[in-house]
Amino acid sequence: MFRRKTYHYVVDGLTDASAAVLRTSLATVPEIHGSVVSVGRGTIEVDATRDVADEIRLACDVAGVAYRTRARL
């Protein structure tokens, strides 16, 4: 079994409506086991088996927000 890790991503232009779209989009990715979208901080935190930056970029495009970078905490 693969080990889950927590990954953090920074996005620009996040609103409540786009956060809802992001949550829905990220729920469809099989590698993601949980996600937290913080509108105030402009971050996405996911528990995943691998780095899912490509899926985050695609979800950001769908939600209409700009993907900035992966934050290494």
N, C-alpha and C positions, 0 to 999 in steps of 0.2 A: 504494500500500500504506500502511496506517495504521502509525504509529509506536507501538511498545510503550513503556509507562511502568510504573514500579513504584509501586504504591499500598499503603498500610499502614492496617490497621484494628485497633481495640482491642475485645476482647470480654471479658466476665466469665463466670466459672464454667466455664472450659475444663478438661477432663480428657483423659486419653489416649483414652478411648472416644469422646468427642464430637469430638476432633481427627480421628479416623479417619473419622467421619461427614462432617465438614466437608471433608476432602480429597476424599472420594468425590463429594460434592455439587458442589464447585467444579470437578472434572474434567469435568463435563457442560456447563459454560457455554462456548460457542464463543469468546467474547471473551477468556477467560482462557487464557494460554499457559503458565502455571506458577504454582504456589502453594507457600508455606511456612507451616505452622501451628506456632507456638511456644507450647507449653503453659506453660512457665516464665514467659515474658513476657506471655502472654495476648494475643498479636497474630497477625494474619494478614497475610502479605505476598503480593501477587499481581502478576504481570506481565500487563498487559492493554492492549488498544487504547483503552479508555475507562474512566472511573470506574464500577465495578460495585457500588456500595454497595447498590443494591436487591437484587442477587443474593446479596450477602454477608448481608444481613438475612434473606432467605428461607432461606439455608443455616443460619444461626444458629438460626432457629425450628425447623428440621428436627432439628438436633443438640441442641436443648434448652439453648442458651447464650444469654446476653444480649448483643446488639450494643450497644456503647457509642458509638463515634465513629470517624471517619476521622482518622488521625494524619498530620499534614503535617510530614514530615521534611526 
